Amino acid sequence: MKKYFIILLVIIIIFGLVFWRVKISTAPTLPGDQTHPLSVTNDSAVSAPATVSPAQKNAVLKAPLDRAKERVTKKYFGIFITPASSPVQPERFRGYHTGTDFEIFPEELNTVVPVQAICDGKLILKKSASGYGGVAVQSCNLDNQPVTVVYGHLKLTSIAKSIGDNLSAGDTLGQLGAAYSPETDGERKHLHLSIHKGSAINILGYVQNKSALSDWVDPCQYACK
Ligand SMILES: [Zn+2]
């Protein structure tokens, strides 16, 4: 008698398990139910890159400074600079400018000028470097390709984030270095912004061959507003 009871119990348990499985797999899903695997799959399908137009992607790049477009008055992307012909005097550099220079307005000479991150991505370098004073590099994606963004002539101690920290577009990265000081390596107070293709760090401000400019992207195609 006890044997039959155990067999009956096992059969009931098996039926119970089968019924439970069927009920789970046919359970209706509420729209936006984040806890159900199916609805998570649907959500990610909605935000898949294929559905985002290039214009929408570009819109996520922020200007590094306010009134950015008005500030590009001296060295734009790709300009060939020599000590004799440079719009900045005196000049010590020669070559094709790999980035865009954003000038300060006269009233900003002795005030704090904050610089914003132009994209979402990690801070991968901050140091003092020849030609820049303080320089920061951020890794980002642009049109689904990896790029590194160089922010030159910053006050190094104003960069609060550490290497590896994430920055969102529009977050304050730091401040412009003081004019003609070690913070700018003796340069005028301004921002040098360049976007280098790929994930390798390259902070060169000038290249000697025009063809080498193809390794950089004109920041004003994306971040001058
Ligand atoms: Zn520059």
Boltz pocket constraint, residues with backbone or C-beta under 6 A from the ligand:
constraints:
  - pocket:
      binder: B
      contacts: [[A, 75], [A, 97], [A, 99], [A, 100], [A, 101], [A, 191], [A, 192], [A, 193], [A, 205]]
      max_distance: 6.0
